[in-house]
Amino acid sequence: MSDEPVRRRRHDWSRPPRGRPPWWPANEPFPPADEAWRQIRGRFMRRMVGFAVTALIFFTLVISLLVWVVTSVITALSGGGAPHPLLIAALIVLLLAFSFGARGARRIARPIGDLVEAAERVERGDYSTRLRARGPREVRKLANAFNAMSARLETSEGERRRLLADVTHELRTPLTVIQGNIEALIDGVHPTDEVHLRSILDETQVLSRLIDDLRTLSIAEAGALPLHREATDVGALARAVVGSFDAQARGAGVTMPVEVEGSAGADVDPFRIREVLTNIVANAMRYTPRGGSVTTEVRTDDRAVTVVVRDTGAGIAPDLLPHIFERFTHAPDSPGAGLGLAIAKGIVAAHGGDITAASEPGLGTELRFTLPRAIAA
């Protein structure tokens, strides 16, 4: 008989497992660093060895005492004498040991039983399951870790359902337009000319942009957005982005000054940062009335480059402001899908930076993001 199946079951505990387990958090790298894995393994093995040694000593003492008691009882009964006081004390110690042992076993077994039952409920899809932390310290830590896991699963499931509903809603409009136009062309209601075919093409482009944005957003939220960093003059990049809106700004009667302070060099992905700037400036342009302005400022210090885009538009409603960086969040009169600022946040976070917004209704909006000048060691 071959020993190949046996070799397959062996595992080298000095190294992390090769495949990502299905329960591993999506936003955490796998496998973990070797040093971290060795620390986890070492801590686990020390605790197991300590428990085994303690249990061995305890059961050796109990069994030795039990043998001595049984021997003494047999000797006392065969001699017809009264039990020795030390023998009575030993019996009492044995009873106490068994009593405390049973109590300790129940103290551990009940929380573990609760954990097994809760895990079965989670397996069936009930992510609202929570445990009451009780028992020894390690068992309480296990219960708290389980509660944190189930809370994350519940949050993820809620986000998944909201995302599915939002995507369905956003896809429905262009698909309905495309379907209606094609049916009108087939039925002869509309002629097959460039005007009507162009409207169908426009809606397919809307779908294409939505799909691209969703893909970028999902990769950014998973922490896996690829960045092609290079030394970049963020000030020059800001001027180029704002310059691409010149014709639109002149037609809308909006001024767009750019102010750059210091040498705004940073180690960033210029394509991604251009995408961030384009989204922010486009939003500012959309809500700035004729005669207003959209000002872009680039400031630099020893550690970071800060970009500020300030407009004189209508501002953001107070109830909407805390959610503008969430996907599919937009004002009722906005023509977009509400993904631009969520993507901007993901890109800035991937660079190790931060993005914030401040606004007062009627006084305009200010969006500010900060980029480290160099990659953190």
Number of C-alpha atoms within 10 A of each C-alpha: 3 6 7 8 8 8 9 8 7 8 10 7 11 13 15 18 14 8 8 13 10 7 8 11 14 13 11 11 12 15 15 13 11 12 11 11 17 16 12 11 15 14 11 12 12 11 11 12 11 12 11 12 11 12 12 12 11 13 11 12 12 16 13 11 17 15 12 14 19 13 11 16 17 12 13 15 11 9 9 9 9 9 13 12 9 11 17 13 12 16 16 12 14 17 12 12 14 13 12 12 12 12 12 13 11 13 15 17 14 13 21 17 11 15 19 12 14 21 19 13 15 17 10 9 13 15 21 15 17 21 19 12 17 18 18 13 10 11 18 17 14 18 22 17 14 19 20 13 16 21 16 15 19 18 13 13 14 12 12 12 11 13 14 12 11 16 16 11 12 17 15 13 14 18 16 12 15 19 13 13 18 18 13 15 16 12 10 10 11 15 13 13 9 9 11 15 16 11 14 20 13 13 17 16 13 18 18 12 13 19 14 12 17 17 12 19 22 15 16 22 18 13 17 15 18 13 14 11 16 13 13 17 16 26 25 16 17 22 18 12 17 21 15 11 15 14 10 12 20 12 9 16 15 20 18 22 13 18 14 17 13 11 15 21 19 23 18 23 17 19 12 20 20 17 15 23 21 19 17 20 22 16 16 25 23 12 19 23 16 15 10 19 21 25 19 24 18 24 18 22 13 8 12 17 24 23 24 22 21 23 28 21 23 17 20 22 13 12 8 12 17 13 13 20 22 15 18 20 20 21 14 7 6 12 9 16 20 19 21 25 22 24 27 25 22 25 28 21 19 18 24 14 18 17 20 14 17 15 19 15 12 12 13 21 23 21 19 18 21 22 25 22 22 18 12 7 3
